[in-house]
């Protein structure tokens, strides 16, 4: 069971607690984001496998890095993160090494590749820049995404929403979800790890009776705002982006407490060989400019100190204690979702 001390540590690492002077002192200014102006110039060939996501914002970052570094000979292969992970595993088995770096939108794809031994450890000086609760030996967290419960305040009040994710299976609320979406499947994987397979099966079966499926989680949030459903399950930034474009949208964010429903997953980078240029490219992704851009434009949670979180991020976040590398164990989740006819 997660201790209160560990929950506070994660919350402090996210910058979501008001006054934690001891932990703030530990992080200190030396761990804060560096400016791209202070980073080494990138020069030479580099191949990046880039998981598609965030409406092209990651591509915008790549283009900005290229513009700043005209001597960088960058080759980018774009595809869904899960597909690229499978490609990398197949290439490694065939003795082929085409990519220097894998930038994925979720930790499960990173963990799948790393579990095959196809990565290099993150240098300690780079890892030290990342918030302590999100430091992993085999990959570098770039930005965070929080599981939330978007709800329509014209249909239900906040106090009608269960505080624990497992209790949603025992309500008569109308729910929107996106079972085929990767973020949802990672969320169910976290549930399976935390609650066990039997309870997760019961949850899927119970929620399915009152759920309406959508192609993606932006669709879930828009359905909530239209009043098609009472609430849904989605990453936080879909609601924040909708509210940015439509401030009067009838949707708000609720959180569950210390369970899979409040999971903080992460995009990240896997170093695939010893090319020092890949490490320097990673440094740019952790720079103040890139981290601020991700928070401002993608509404993602920055993974370095000294960068403000996105506007509208709800307070009181208490994520569960889950090793994100374990989210790579996706196949049992897919089997369970098919067994319950959710997929």
N, C-alpha and C positions, 0 to 999 in steps of 0.2 A: 504494500500500500504506500502511496506517495506521502511523504512527510510534509508537514506544514513548512518546515525549513526549506525543503526542496522547491515547493510551490513558490515561496517567497523569492527564492533564488532565481527561478525562471521569470517571474514577474518583474523583478528588478533588472534582469538582463534585457527584458523588452522595454525597460524604461516606463513601466506602467504603474509603478508605485510612487507616491508623492515624495516621501522623504526617507531615503535609505542611505545616510551619510557614510556608513562603514563600507557598504558594498560599492558606493560611488567612488570612494577613495581607492578601493582596490582596482577598479577599472582604470582610473587615472587618465590624464590627458594623453599620455604616450600611446594609449590604445585607441585613440580616436581616429576618425577617418583622415587619410592624407589627401591633399589636393593632387589632381592629375598633373598639375604643373611641377610637382616635386618627384614625379615618377620617371624612370628611365625611358628614353625613346625606344620604340619598337622598330626593329629592322630585320628583314629576312623573311623566309617562308614560314607560314603557320597555317595549319588546317584545323578548323573548328567544326565539330558536329553540334548543331544548334537545334534544340527542341522547339518546335513551333509553339507560340503562345503569346498572350498579352497583346493581341491585336497589332502586332508588328513593332511594338515598343522595343523589344530586344534587338530587332534589326536596326532600329534607329540608334541604339547604343553602339552596335558594331560599326555602323557608318560613321558615327562621331569619332570613334577610336581610330578608324582608318584615316579620317580627315586630319586628325592631330598627328598621325604618324605616316607620312607619305611614303616612307621606305618600307613599310610593312606589306609583304606579299601575302595577303590573307585569302584563303580559300574556305568557303563556308558551305557546308552541306546541311540543308534544312529538311526536317521531317518531324512527325510527332515523336515526343521523347521516348515512348515505349518502343516504337519502331527502330529508332536509332540505337537504343540499348540492345535490342535483338541483333541488329547489324554488327555492332561492336563485338558482341559475344561470338557471333558466327565468324567474323574476321579473325578474332584471336585464335579460335579453334583451327582455322585454316592457315595460321601462321602469317597472317597479313596485318600490317599496322599502317593504317592510312591517316588516322586522326591524332593530333597532339593533345586535344582538349575536348571534353564533352560538357556542354552547358545545357542542363536539363531543367524543365519547369517543375519537377517534383523529385523528392528524395527516393521514391521507390525505384525509379529508373537508374539513378546513380548507384543505389545499393545493389541492384541486380548485376550491374557491370563490375562493381568493386568485389562482389562475392566470388567472382570468377578469377580474382587475382590480376585483373587487367587495369591496374592503376598504380600511381605513385603517391606516397604520403605527401600531405600538404606541408610545406616548410613551416617551421614553428614561428618564424617572424610574421608570416602571413596569417596563420591561425590565430595569433595573438591579437590581431585586429578585429576578429569576429567576437560577437557577444558570447560570454562564457558558456551559456546554456546550449549553444549551437555549434560548438567546436567538435569536429570529428577528424580522426586521423587520416581517413582515406578520401575525403571530399570537403570542399569549402562551401558553406552556406552563403548564398548571395542575397536572398530576400525571403521574407516570411509571409505565409498566408494562413489566416485564422479561420477555422470552421465556426460558423454562426448559424443562428436561426432568424432569418428575415421574416417579419410578420406584418400583417396589415392591421394597424391600430383602429381602423373603422369596423373591423370584423371581430377582433378579440382584444382584450386588454393584456398588458404585460404580465399581470399576476395569474393569468390563465395558462401561461406557458410553463411546462414542467422545468424544474431546475436540473434534472438529470436526464441525459439523453435516452436512457433505457425506458423511461416512463412514457415516451411518446407512443409506444406500442399499445398503451392501455388508455388512450383518450379517444374522443370522437371528433377530434379536430381534422379538418381537411388539409392535407399535406401535399406539397409539391416536392418532387425530387428528380434527380437525373442519374439513374443507376448505371448507365453506360459511360458516364463521365469519369475520367481518371481520378479527379480529386475526390469524388464520392467513393470510389473503390478503395482509395488509400484510407479514407475515413472509416470504412467498414473493416478494413484490415486492422486498423488501430483498435477498433471495437473488439474484434476477434482476439487480439493479443491481450487486451485489458479485461474483457468480460468472459472470454471462453467461447468455444464454437456453439455450444448448446444455447446459451443466452442470446448470441448473435442471430442464430437461426430463428429463435422465437421473436426477436425484434424485427427482423426482415418480414416474417410472416404477418406479424401484427400490424406493422406500418403499411404493408402492401394493401391491406383491406381498405385503407382510407386514403391512399396516395394516388396522385396523378403524375404520370411521368412526362418529362421534358427532355429535349435533346441536349441541353447544356444548362449550366447553373445561372447564366444570365437570363435564360428563359424562365427558370424557376422564380427568380427575383421579380421579373416583369409580370409573371402570373400573380404573384403575391400582391404587387402594386395594383393590378387590375381587379383584384378581388375574386379571382377564380378559385383561390385556395386561401386558407387562413394564414398559413405559414409555410416555410420550406427549409431545406438544408442547402447551404451554399457557402463558398468562401467569402470572406468579408468584403473584398474589393468590388464584387459585382453590385452590391447595394450602394457602396460609396460612389462608384462610377455612375450608376443610374441617378442618384441624388444630385450629383454634380451637373449632369445634363438636364435633369428635371427636378429642380429643388422642391416642387410641390408633390412629387410622387408619394403615394400613400403607402409607405413602407418604412419600417424601423428595424433595428437590430437587437435581438436578445442573445444571451449567452447561456450555455449550460456550465456546470461547475466541475472541473477536475475529472473530465471523462473524454471520450472520443469526440463528443460534440463540440469541444473547445480545443481540439488538436491544433497546434501550430506546425504546419508542414513547411517545407522550404524548397525553393529553387536552389541550384548549386552547380558547382564545377568539379569535374573529375579530371585530374592530370593523368594522361595516358602514357607518357614517356618522360625522359629526363631532359627534354628540350627546355632550356632556361627561358626561352621566349614565351612559352605557355605560362610559366609562373608570372612573368611580367604582365602578360595579358590579364591574368587573374587579378593582379594588383590594381589594374584599371577598373575592374568590375567592383572592387571594394573601395574605390576612391570616393571622396566626398561628392563629386559631381554626379557620378553614376548612381550612388545610393540616394542622393537627393532627388534625382530624376525619377527613380523607381518609386519613391514615396509620393512624389508630387503628381506624376502622370499615371503610374500603374496602381497607385494606392497600396503598394506592398509595404511590408514592415522592414525597415532597414536592418541590416545585420552588423552594422558597426556603430560604435558610440559617437555621439556628437552630431547625429543626423536626426532631425525631428521625424516622428511617426506621421503617417498620413492624416489629414484632417478627417474628423468624423469617426476615428477608431474608438470603439466603446471602451470605457474604463472597466476595471474589475475583471481582468482576464486571468483565469486560473487554468492553464493547460495541464494535461495529464503528463505523467512521467513515462514517455515512450522514446526509446532509441529509434530515431527516424530511419536508421539503416535497416531495421527489421521490417519496414514497410515494403521491402522488396519481395517479401514472402507473399506474393499476390495470388498465386494459383489456388490455394485453399479457399481464398475469398471468392474468387470467380466460381469455383465449384459450388460453394454454398449459395451464391446468388442464383446460379442456374437451378440448383436443387429446389430452391424456394420459388422458382419461376419469376424472380425479380428481373433476371436477364433472359 
